[in-house]
Amino acid sequence: MYNEDDIVVSVQVLNKLHFNMVRKFKIDDDIAFKAIQENVFTIASFETLTAQIYTKAVQIREQYNISYWDSLVVASALESG
């Protein structure tokens, strides 16, 4: 459990950020990585994908009919408090 002042980012959000920078904004892969490293890694901690988060994501997806990828974000947020 994290402190309410902590910035916690799910790995899924990190993946989406990188993907959008490269695909939608046409930023070179290495530049996107460096930007994330310098601007996100320095202020946030990361919620890793675990079997527990995966299981919760599947349950959330079934219950609320949202995309699998979004259910991972929600499950990670719930897990990190």
mmCIF file of the C-alpha atoms, coordinates in Angstrom:
data_MODEL
# 
_entry.id   MODEL 
# 
loop_
_atom_site.group_PDB 
_atom_site.id 
_atom_site.type_symbol 
_atom_site.label_atom_id 
_atom_site.label_alt_id 
_atom_site.label_comp_id 
_atom_site.label_asym_id 
_atom_site.label_entity_id 
_atom_site.label_seq_id 
_atom_site.pdbx_PDB_ins_code 
_atom_site.Cartn_x 
_atom_site.Cartn_y 
_atom_site.Cartn_z 
_atom_site.occupancy 
_atom_site.B_iso_or_equiv 
_atom_site.pdbx_formal_charge 
_atom_site.auth_seq_id 
_atom_site.auth_comp_id 
_atom_site.auth_asym_id 
_atom_site.auth_atom_id 
_atom_site.pdbx_PDB_model_num 
ATOM 1  C CA . MET A 1 1  ? 0.000   0.000   0.000   1.00 0.00 ? 1  MET A CA 1 
ATOM 2  C CA . TYR A 1 2  ? 1.285   3.421   -0.917  1.00 0.00 ? 2  TYR A CA 1 
ATOM 3  C CA . ASN A 1 3  ? 1.001   6.778   0.804   1.00 0.00 ? 3  ASN A CA 1 
ATOM 4  C CA . GLU A 1 4  ? -1.684  9.086   -0.613  1.00 0.00 ? 4  GLU A CA 1 
ATOM 5  C CA . ASP A 1 5  ? 1.053   11.501  -1.703  1.00 0.00 ? 5  ASP A CA 1 
ATOM 6  C CA . ASP A 1 6  ? 2.843   8.875   -3.782  1.00 0.00 ? 6  ASP A CA 1 
ATOM 7  C CA . ILE A 1 7  ? 2.456   8.803   -7.532  1.00 0.00 ? 7  ILE A CA 1 
ATOM 8  C CA . VAL A 1 8  ? 1.890   5.222   -8.577  1.00 0.00 ? 8  VAL A CA 1 
ATOM 9  C CA . VAL A 1 9  ? 1.732   4.268   -12.242 1.00 0.00 ? 9  VAL A CA 1 
ATOM 10 C CA . SER A 1 10 ? 0.670   0.897   -13.551 1.00 0.00 ? 10 SER A CA 1 
ATOM 11 C CA . VAL A 1 11 ? 2.971   -0.740  -16.042 1.00 0.00 ? 11 VAL A CA 1 
ATOM 12 C CA . GLN A 1 12 ? 0.013   -0.777  -18.445 1.00 0.00 ? 12 GLN A CA 1 
ATOM 13 C CA . VAL A 1 13 ? -0.185  3.043   -18.331 1.00 0.00 ? 13 VAL A CA 1 
ATOM 14 C CA . LEU A 1 14 ? 3.547   3.247   -18.936 1.00 0.00 ? 14 LEU A CA 1 
ATOM 15 C CA . ASN A 1 15 ? 3.148   0.965   -21.957 1.00 0.00 ? 15 ASN A CA 1 
ATOM 16 C CA . LYS A 1 16 ? 0.271   3.051   -23.341 1.00 0.00 ? 16 LYS A CA 1 
ATOM 17 C CA . LEU A 1 17 ? 2.244   6.256   -22.868 1.00 0.00 ? 17 LEU A CA 1 
ATOM 18 C CA . HIS A 1 18 ? 5.228   4.884   -24.754 1.00 0.00 ? 18 HIS A CA 1 
ATOM 19 C CA . PHE A 1 19 ? 3.062   3.406   -27.513 1.00 0.00 ? 19 PHE A CA 1 
ATOM 20 C CA . ASN A 1 20 ? 1.171   6.666   -28.043 1.00 0.00 ? 20 ASN A CA 1 
ATOM 21 C CA . MET A 1 21 ? 4.333   8.736   -28.104 1.00 0.00 ? 21 MET A CA 1 
ATOM 22 C CA . VAL A 1 22 ? 5.816   6.503   -30.799 1.00 0.00 ? 22 VAL A CA 1 
ATOM 23 C CA . ARG A 1 23 ? 2.731   5.693   -32.869 1.00 0.00 ? 23 ARG A CA 1 
ATOM 24 C CA . LYS A 1 24 ? 0.488   8.734   -32.568 1.00 0.00 ? 24 LYS A CA 1 
ATOM 25 C CA . PHE A 1 25 ? 3.078   11.473  -32.148 1.00 0.00 ? 25 PHE A CA 1 
ATOM 26 C CA . LYS A 1 26 ? 5.783   9.869   -34.314 1.00 0.00 ? 26 LYS A CA 1 
ATOM 27 C CA . ILE A 1 27 ? 8.481   10.260  -31.654 1.00 0.00 ? 27 ILE A CA 1 
ATOM 28 C CA . ASP A 1 28 ? 11.502  8.013   -32.107 1.00 0.00 ? 28 ASP A CA 1 
ATOM 29 C CA . ASP A 1 29 ? 11.467  5.013   -29.792 1.00 0.00 ? 29 ASP A CA 1 
ATOM 30 C CA . ASP A 1 30 ? 14.721  5.935   -28.051 1.00 0.00 ? 30 ASP A CA 1 
ATOM 31 C CA . ILE A 1 31 ? 13.586  9.534   -27.510 1.00 0.00 ? 31 ILE A CA 1 
ATOM 32 C CA . ALA A 1 32 ? 10.269  8.342   -26.049 1.00 0.00 ? 32 ALA A CA 1 
ATOM 33 C CA . PHE A 1 33 ? 12.115  6.000   -23.705 1.00 0.00 ? 33 PHE A CA 1 
ATOM 34 C CA . LYS A 1 34 ? 14.493  8.737   -22.584 1.00 0.00 ? 34 LYS A CA 1 
ATOM 35 C CA . ALA A 1 35 ? 11.627  11.207  -22.027 1.00 0.00 ? 35 ALA A CA 1 
ATOM 36 C CA . ILE A 1 36 ? 9.744   8.682   -19.907 1.00 0.00 ? 36 ILE A CA 1 
ATOM 37 C CA . GLN A 1 37 ? 12.890  7.789   -18.003 1.00 0.00 ? 37 GLN A CA 1 
ATOM 38 C CA . GLU A 1 38 ? 13.686  11.426  -17.236 1.00 0.00 ? 38 GLU A CA 1 
ATOM 39 C CA . ASN A 1 39 ? 10.144  12.632  -16.525 1.00 0.00 ? 39 ASN A CA 1 
ATOM 40 C CA . VAL A 1 40 ? 8.165   9.705   -15.167 1.00 0.00 ? 40 VAL A CA 1 
ATOM 41 C CA . PHE A 1 41 ? 10.719  7.417   -13.541 1.00 0.00 ? 41 PHE A CA 1 
ATOM 42 C CA . THR A 1 42 ? 11.950  10.311  -11.419 1.00 0.00 ? 42 THR A CA 1 
ATOM 43 C CA . ILE A 1 43 ? 8.564   11.108  -9.843  1.00 0.00 ? 43 ILE A CA 1 
ATOM 44 C CA . ALA A 1 44 ? 6.637   7.852   -9.747  1.00 0.00 ? 44 ALA A CA 1 
ATOM 45 C CA . SER A 1 45 ? 6.795   4.311   -8.533  1.00 0.00 ? 45 SER A CA 1 
ATOM 46 C CA . PHE A 1 46 ? 5.363   1.479   -10.575 1.00 0.00 ? 46 PHE A CA 1 
ATOM 47 C CA . GLU A 1 47 ? 2.765   -1.141  -9.825  1.00 0.00 ? 47 GLU A CA 1 
ATOM 48 C CA . THR A 1 48 ? 4.002   -4.329  -11.452 1.00 0.00 ? 48 THR A CA 1 
ATOM 49 C CA . LEU A 1 49 ? 1.654   -6.808  -13.045 1.00 0.00 ? 49 LEU A CA 1 
ATOM 50 C CA . THR A 1 50 ? 1.048   -9.723  -10.711 1.00 0.00 ? 50 THR A CA 1 
ATOM 51 C CA . ALA A 1 51 ? -1.189  -12.770 -10.831 1.00 0.00 ? 51 ALA A CA 1 
ATOM 52 C CA . GLN A 1 52 ? -3.432  -11.055 -8.288  1.00 0.00 ? 52 GLN A CA 1 
ATOM 53 C CA . ILE A 1 53 ? -3.798  -7.943  -10.470 1.00 0.00 ? 53 ILE A CA 1 
ATOM 54 C CA . TYR A 1 54 ? -4.402  -10.097 -13.544 1.00 0.00 ? 54 TYR A CA 1 
ATOM 55 C CA . THR A 1 55 ? -7.152  -12.023 -11.735 1.00 0.00 ? 55 THR A CA 1 
ATOM 56 C CA . LYS A 1 56 ? -8.769  -8.813  -10.499 1.00 0.00 ? 56 LYS A CA 1 
ATOM 57 C CA . ALA A 1 57 ? -8.590  -7.349  -14.026 1.00 0.00 ? 57 ALA A CA 1 
ATOM 58 C CA . VAL A 1 58 ? -10.467 -10.334 -15.463 1.00 0.00 ? 58 VAL A CA 1 
ATOM 59 C CA . GLN A 1 59 ? -13.153 -9.956  -12.795 1.00 0.00 ? 59 GLN A CA 1 
ATOM 60 C CA . ILE A 1 60 ? -13.457 -6.205  -13.436 1.00 0.00 ? 60 ILE A CA 1 
ATOM 61 C CA . ARG A 1 61 ? -13.709 -6.774  -17.174 1.00 0.00 ? 61 ARG A CA 1 
ATOM 62 C CA . GLU A 1 62 ? -16.510 -9.296  -16.741 1.00 0.00 ? 62 GLU A CA 1 
ATOM 63 C CA . GLN A 1 63 ? -18.391 -7.181  -14.219 1.00 0.00 ? 63 GLN A CA 1 
ATOM 64 C CA . TYR A 1 64 ? -18.139 -3.779  -15.955 1.00 0.00 ? 64 TYR A CA 1 
ATOM 65 C CA . ASN A 1 65 ? -17.682 -4.795  -19.602 1.00 0.00 ? 65 ASN A CA 1 
ATOM 66 C CA . ILE A 1 66 ? -14.594 -2.653  -20.185 1.00 0.00 ? 66 ILE A CA 1 
ATOM 67 C CA . SER A 1 67 ? -11.580 -3.480  -22.325 1.00 0.00 ? 67 SER A CA 1 
ATOM 68 C CA . TYR A 1 68 ? -9.060  -5.933  -21.005 1.00 0.00 ? 68 TYR A CA 1 
ATOM 69 C CA . TRP A 1 69 ? -6.299  -3.308  -21.127 1.00 0.00 ? 69 TRP A CA 1 
ATOM 70 C CA . ASP A 1 70 ? -8.357  -0.760  -19.215 1.00 0.00 ? 70 ASP A CA 1 
ATOM 71 C CA . SER A 1 71 ? -9.315  -3.396  -16.660 1.00 0.00 ? 71 SER A CA 1 
ATOM 72 C CA . LEU A 1 72 ? -5.593  -3.902  -15.978 1.00 0.00 ? 72 LEU A CA 1 
ATOM 73 C CA . VAL A 1 73 ? -5.234  -0.183  -15.257 1.00 0.00 ? 73 VAL A CA 1 
ATOM 74 C CA . VAL A 1 74 ? -8.207  -0.237  -12.891 1.00 0.00 ? 74 VAL A CA 1 
ATOM 75 C CA . ALA A 1 75 ? -7.020  -3.396  -11.130 1.00 0.00 ? 75 ALA A CA 1 
ATOM 76 C CA . SER A 1 76 ? -3.549  -1.904  -10.663 1.00 0.00 ? 76 SER A CA 1 
ATOM 77 C CA . ALA A 1 77 ? -5.030  1.283   -9.236  1.00 0.00 ? 77 ALA A CA 1 
ATOM 78 C CA . LEU A 1 78 ? -7.162  -0.684  -6.801  1.00 0.00 ? 78 LEU A CA 1 
ATOM 79 C CA . GLU A 1 79 ? -4.218  -2.826  -5.775  1.00 0.00 ? 79 GLU A CA 1 
ATOM 80 C CA . SER A 1 80 ? -2.013  0.189   -5.096  1.00 0.00 ? 80 SER A CA 1 
ATOM 81 C CA . GLY A 1 81 ? -4.701  1.909   -3.103  1.00 0.00 ? 81 GLY A CA 1 
# 
